[in-house]
């Protein structure tokens, strides 16, 4: 048997255990990264697996690649609307916040471990950043819903603060090992890292979208692979230009994810799976690298440093910054608490080992212990803390399970499958009562083994699969129509205009979108507009607009004297 055969078997077993542990995460109330790390530790030399792995360089290489993929997936799933809302506080937390956290923790570490102040600050810099993989995973899988502004702040901070921690770590190592003088040199390194990383990420992201939409590949499965290659290209190009590869790949992901390109949905699914595989691989490998008995030698010091980090340093960094932007005390408390440490500090803790710094092993063991404590305590208590602070919200109205079949190349339309759940409000209603946006077409309905031609009189049932052709900009409205929520809410609609047929009734609009008009349920939009215009003694023509009950109705299309299409915009409450 060849060695590679054994390695493939071992890798498959560890990945399968990692996947199984993700199922246990919610039941045990532990973040998945803790379980992945424990699997690696159990599989190692001192565990039941007996796997010998003592290569910091290999762990660093694997960890860097995995983290890059995770950040790219995070960027793909980050709406620019969220960034616009919180980029100012998030960017300050990712820079000034990391600096404050590193300084306070570093001074405490130097005192607790009896280290020179510069080595203490190095340890503080290593644990200074929150971990994107841990925060993304926790916020998306914890089963709670917090306010969008808070969620966006935490996710964007965690995705963008790694470059600052890396800069501080590398800069301090250069001072300790290579006698670099602090001052102008460190400032130049910082500007180069951030500037090059941002420029490369934005540039490669934009160019990638242009190429993906113009190239015609022979196999559709190559498109997700091409997107991944573009992200890795952004990372590699920025890193080789002495910029921050992590910042570059995250920004490239944001640009690509917020653009329209072919096979978009399948690309997102591919990268979601790739990010999960990267998480499992990264945390298991990092778990293999640690010798569990060595953690018992530093547990007292590790507990003290973790307490300073969580209870002192993080709040000191968070509270003054968020107070500038009008965050409430409860919100600042939650952001202070959700400062999870994860793979990034462990990967950075490998740097002193690679630089040959005396005492590097002590720093690595302490960092690993601090990460375990932070992830276990902070991660497992997030739902409880959020509820106690009164920051949880009801789950938003989500559409029925959807699956994008394909993007239609140069055609500005998607074919989307909607599966109606048992409690969906569309169940029991006729297709003609769905008030679908103008231009939206239900192409086919399948019910068990039957294919049902869609007609206006077709009554929808639970379990029906509807294949809908729609324009991308109307997707939020169509999602609302087929949502699982029993009642619609106008507050969940986008601010853009919704164009409906003139024959749409008041009842159809209320049931589909939660828009309530004080009129007879059977009255059509055309009749409603004509009624309002006759009261105002005005003639109906294209562009005619009336406002009723906080809703602006505008005539958009007419055939002879008949109103065919009406645009509808609910005024903000």
Phi, psi and omega in degrees: 000132179283156180299322182297328178297318179293320181294320179297316179298314181298315180298318180296318180297314181295320179293318178297319176296322178297317178296317179297323181292333177295330176290328181281341187304310183294322182292321182275345181074023180250143174298148183298330183297326179296316180294320178297317178298319180296322177298317178297318179295320179292330181278349185281188183305316184272359180258194183282341182281327180069021180282125181267120179215113182218058182231090179303324180296316179293319179297320179296317181295312180296318180297319180296314179298315181296317180295323178298317180294320180295317179294324178296316177296320177299320177295319179300327184264006182261112179291143177296334178299322178293320180296317180298326181292321193231016186295329181291305178295323182294320181291324177291320176297324183285346181241288180297320180299317178296320180298314179296314179300315181296319182293312182295314180294321181297318178297317179296319180295320179298320180289314184292318185266000181057050180252159170300151187301324181292323177289325174297317178295327176298315178298319178298321178294322181297320181263014187285337185256147172281160188258125183297315182300317181292315182291315178303311183298317184293312184291332183267347184233006184281349179079013177238161179233118178252168184302143187301322181296319178294314181299315180295320179299313182295316183291316183289323175300311184294329181282337186249358183266354178298317179304322180294316179296319179295317178301313180296318181296310181295319179298315179293324177294322176297322178292317184286320188262318186253009175058034175290141181276129178291157179129239185298322181299316179293321179296317178297319179298318180297311181297322179294314180301308185288315183296311180294317180301315180293315182296314181294316181300312181293318181294312180293322178300313179296314181296324181298316180298318180297318181291315183299322182281349182252336181279146178241100182274153184286336182233130181296333180293347179280340182296312176299324179293321179295320177298316178299319180296323178296318178297314179294328176297319178299317179298309184296319180297314180296316181297321180285345174262016179066025174258183180272109178294326181293318177295320182297314184288328176293314181293324176299319177298319179297315181296314181293315184294335180260012176250163178264125178213164186291147179055042186294313183296316179295328177294317179297318179297318179300314183286332175296315177295321179295322178294320177297316178299321179295318178301312182300310182299314184296310184289325178294316179296318178294326175295323178296330186288335185272148173257105187310319180302331181292338178291329180291337180286340184237017188293324180294310180297321179297320178297317181295314181295320177298319179296318178296318181298312186282318189264342183240300187296310181299311177299321179297329179280325188277311190301309181298324182290310182291332178297329179295336185250019172076020176289145179282165182300317180297321179294319178295324178296319181292317178298323177297323184283323182274060176249054187296137171260147183211234187290324185301310177301322180293318178297317179294330179292344176284334182305311179301326176295319181288329178280350181073032181286131175300136181082011182295325181294321177298315180299317180298314182296318180294317179299316180299317180295317179299319179298316179300316180295313181299311183294320183290308185285308182292318182294316184286338183261000182304310181302318181295314181296316180298320179291317180298327180276357178070033184252004178276152179231164174294148178301139178293157178293114182256148179289164172301160181308129183237154178217119177282125179285311178191158167268142189270048176056238181283349179283132183278065181203156175235153169252119186237138176262128174249129176252121184280125177279174184296329186253009181298142184287348177282342182295131179090352180259155178281155181299327180291345181265005186281346179052048180290148179303150180301134181093350178276132185233128170275109187276327184200148174234129174245138180226106188057241181264004183263145171253120186250120176297127182289124175230162179300331182274356182293122177273130183276145181233158177300136180092354178295145174250119181250126177260113191244131172265124184215160173275144185305323184289342179267358185304316180300325179290319179293322175302320180295320181300319184256023181294154177282342181295141183291328180235140179277156178226126180294338181292343182267001181274150175291167183278000182281168183284137175257120181259125184234160175293149179295340181276358179294135183268164178299320179295321179298319181293318179297315183292324185274326188232356181073017179268117186255123176245134182283077180206169179300136184302329185272357181288135179275163178297322179299313180295324181294317179294316180297321179298316180293322181290323179294326178293329181265003179057042178242156180270141179278129176208168180300129182100348178298135184227139175226155178241124181229123176051043177075018179235128179268121178250126183233130177287121183252334182207141178223147169242114189056241181260001183270134177278117184267316185228137178232131175272140185230127177228113175288130176290146179302141179287000000 
